[in-house]
Amino acid sequence: MHEWISNYIEAEKAALDSIPVQQVESVILKFKEAHVEGRQIFVFGNGGSASNASHFATDLGKGSSDAMGKRFKVLSINDNISWMTAIGNDYAYQDVYLRQLENYGQAGDIAMTLSVSGSSPNLVKAFEWANANGLHTIALVGAKRGKLAEIASEVIVIDETHYGRAEDCQMGIAHMICYAFMEVEELKI
């Protein structure tokens, strides 16, 4: 057990070391632009990535907004279970995010998804619509990259296929984005 835990920690450190600093900075600056322009930010994922999306929306909407004074317009679209189940039941599960973006998304808004595989059909379908309708798409994906890495406006690849470690890194990136607005003075100007 001790060896397994030590190995897990080493693999976690390697995954964290794989986070591309330049891409994270680029995403932070895109969020700053959206904040200044009053754009809507939609975030979503499946499973553990959905939980990370919810956590991210909370931190950006509360902590980062408090620090900035002006509120971020952020919504985790995987949080409305009645809407998601209605869409899944009446249309298709692949449409659960697409159909919500159709209601709310406008050109210039941001759609960000978190996915270890990068290939979930509901995420890909939402990004295809977002791209066709002028939204800026950001994907946080694992080492498999998937279709999302091919179609997103911006991609942050975590060099890890293990779901737990990749999702830990997703949340780390989400925290970096949020805490940048809480702690980096030049972003507050």
C-alpha positions as CSV (number, residue, x, y, z in Angstrom):
1,M,0.0,0.0,0.0
2,H,2.8,2.5,0.9
3,E,4.4,1.9,-2.5
4,W,1.1,2.4,-4.3
5,I,0.5,5.7,-2.5
6,S,4.0,6.9,-3.2
7,N,3.7,6.0,-6.9
8,Y,0.3,7.7,-7.1
9,I,1.7,10.9,-5.7
10,E,4.6,10.8,-8.1
11,A,2.3,10.3,-11.1
12,E,0.1,13.2,-9.8
13,K,3.1,15.4,-9.6
14,A,4.1,14.5,-13.2
15,A,0.5,15.3,-14.4
16,L,0.6,18.7,-12.7
17,D,4.0,19.4,-14.2
18,S,2.4,18.7,-17.7
19,I,0.0,21.7,-17.4
20,P,1.0,24.1,-20.1
21,V,1.6,27.5,-18.4
22,Q,1.2,29.5,-21.7
23,Q,-2.2,28.0,-22.5
24,V,-3.5,28.6,-18.9
25,E,-2.4,32.2,-19.2
26,S,-4.1,32.6,-22.5
27,V,-7.4,31.2,-21.0
28,I,-7.1,33.6,-18.0
29,L,-6.7,36.5,-20.4
30,K,-9.7,35.3,-22.4
31,F,-11.8,35.2,-19.2
32,K,-10.6,38.8,-18.4
33,E,-11.8,39.9,-21.8
34,A,-15.2,38.2,-21.3
35,H,-15.4,39.9,-17.9
36,V,-14.7,43.4,-19.3
37,E,-17.2,42.9,-22.1
38,G,-19.9,41.4,-19.9
39,R,-19.9,38.1,-21.9
40,Q,-21.6,34.9,-20.6
41,I,-19.4,32.0,-19.6
42,F,-20.9,28.5,-19.9
43,V,-19.0,25.6,-18.3
44,F,-19.9,21.9,-18.4
45,G,-18.7,18.3,-18.3
46,N,-19.7,14.7,-17.5
47,G,-19.2,12.8,-14.2
48,G,-16.3,14.1,-12.2
49,S,-15.7,16.8,-14.8
50,A,-19.3,18.0,-14.2
51,S,-18.5,18.3,-10.5
52,N,-15.4,20.3,-11.4
53,A,-17.4,22.5,-13.7
54,S,-19.9,23.2,-10.9
55,H,-17.1,24.0,-8.5
56,F,-15.4,26.3,-11.1
57,A,-18.6,28.2,-11.7
58,T,-19.0,28.7,-7.9
59,D,-15.5,30.0,-7.4
60,L,-15.6,32.3,-10.5
61,G,-19.1,33.5,-9.7
62,K,-18.4,34.2,-6.0
63,G,-14.8,34.5,-5.1
64,S,-13.4,35.9,-8.3
65,S,-16.4,38.2,-8.7
66,D,-16.0,39.5,-5.1
67,A,-12.4,40.3,-5.8
68,M,-13.1,42.0,-9.1
69,G,-16.1,44.1,-7.9
70,K,-17.9,43.5,-11.2
71,R,-19.6,40.1,-11.4
72,F,-18.6,37.3,-13.8
73,K,-21.6,36.0,-15.8
74,V,-20.9,32.3,-15.3
75,L,-23.2,29.3,-15.5
76,S,-22.5,25.6,-15.1
77,I,-25.1,24.1,-17.5
78,N,-24.7,20.6,-16.0
79,D,-26.4,21.8,-12.8
80,N,-30.0,21.9,-13.9
81,I,-31.0,18.2,-13.7
82,S,-34.6,18.7,-14.6
83,W,-33.7,20.4,-17.8
84,M,-31.0,17.9,-18.7
85,T,-33.3,14.9,-18.1
86,A,-36.1,16.5,-20.1
87,I,-33.7,17.1,-23.0
88,G,-32.2,13.6,-22.7
89,N,-35.6,12.0,-22.6
90,D,-37.4,14.1,-25.3
91,Y,-34.5,14.5,-27.7
92,A,-31.2,12.7,-27.0
93,Y,-28.6,12.7,-24.3
94,Q,-26.1,14.0,-26.8
95,D,-28.2,17.2,-26.9
96,V,-28.2,18.0,-23.1
97,Y,-25.6,20.9,-23.5
98,L,-26.3,21.8,-27.1
99,R,-29.9,22.6,-26.5
100,Q,-29.1,24.8,-23.4
101,L,-26.5,26.7,-25.5
102,E,-29.1,27.2,-28.1
103,N,-31.3,29.0,-25.5
104,Y,-28.5,31.1,-24.0
105,G,-25.4,31.3,-26.1
106,Q,-24.5,34.3,-28.2
107,A,-21.5,35.2,-30.4
108,G,-18.6,36.3,-28.2
109,D,-19.6,34.2,-25.2
110,I,-17.3,31.5,-23.9
111,A,-18.1,27.7,-23.7
112,M,-15.6,25.8,-21.6
113,T,-15.7,22.0,-21.1
114,L,-13.7,19.7,-19.0
115,S,-13.2,16.1,-20.3
116,V,-10.6,13.5,-19.7
117,S,-11.4,11.5,-22.9
118,G,-12.0,14.6,-25.1
119,S,-14.5,12.6,-27.1
120,S,-17.9,12.6,-25.2
121,P,-20.5,13.0,-27.9
122,N,-22.6,15.5,-25.9
123,L,-19.6,17.8,-25.4
124,V,-18.4,17.5,-29.0
125,K,-21.9,18.3,-30.3
126,A,-22.2,21.4,-28.0
127,F,-18.8,22.6,-29.2
128,E,-19.7,22.1,-32.8
129,W,-22.7,24.3,-32.3
130,A,-20.8,26.9,-30.3
131,N,-18.1,27.2,-32.9
132,A,-20.7,27.6,-35.7
133,N,-22.4,30.4,-33.7
134,G,-19.4,32.5,-32.8
135,L,-18.7,31.3,-29.2
136,H,-15.1,31.0,-28.0
137,T,-14.6,27.3,-27.1
138,I,-12.1,26.2,-24.4
139,A,-11.4,22.5,-23.7
140,L,-9.5,21.0,-20.8
141,V,-8.7,17.5,-21.9
142,G,-6.5,14.5,-20.9
143,A,-3.7,12.9,-22.9
144,K,-6.1,11.1,-25.3
145,R,-7.1,14.6,-26.5
146,G,-10.0,13.4,-28.5
147,K,-12.2,15.3,-30.9
148,L,-12.5,18.3,-28.6
149,A,-8.8,19.0,-29.0
150,E,-9.3,19.2,-32.7
151,I,-12.3,21.6,-32.7
152,A,-11.8,23.9,-29.6
153,S,-10.6,27.4,-30.1
154,E,-8.2,26.8,-27.2
155,V,-7.1,23.5,-25.6
156,I,-5.3,22.7,-22.4
157,V,-4.0,19.2,-22.5
158,I,-3.1,17.4,-19.3
159,D,-0.6,14.6,-20.1
160,E,-2.4,12.0,-18.2
161,T,-5.1,9.3,-19.0
162,H,-5.9,8.3,-15.5
163,Y,-9.3,9.9,-14.8
164,G,-8.6,10.8,-11.1
165,R,-5.3,12.5,-11.8
166,A,-6.6,14.2,-14.9
167,E,-9.6,15.5,-13.0
168,D,-7.4,16.7,-10.2
169,C,-5.4,18.7,-12.7
170,Q,-8.6,20.1,-14.3
171,M,-9.6,21.4,-10.8
172,G,-6.1,22.8,-10.3
173,I,-6.4,24.7,-13.6
174,A,-9.9,25.9,-12.6
175,H,-8.5,27.1,-9.3
176,M,-5.6,28.9,-11.1
177,I,-8.1,30.7,-13.3
178,C,-10.3,31.8,-10.4
179,Y,-7.4,32.7,-8.0
180,A,-5.7,34.7,-10.7
181,F,-8.6,37.1,-10.5
182,M,-8.4,37.1,-6.7
183,E,-4.6,37.4,-6.3
184,V,-3.0,39.0,-9.4
185,E,-3.4,42.8,-9.1
186,E,-3.0,43.6,-12.8
187,L,-6.1,41.6,-13.6
188,K,-8.2,43.8,-11.4
189,I,-7.5,46.9,-13.4
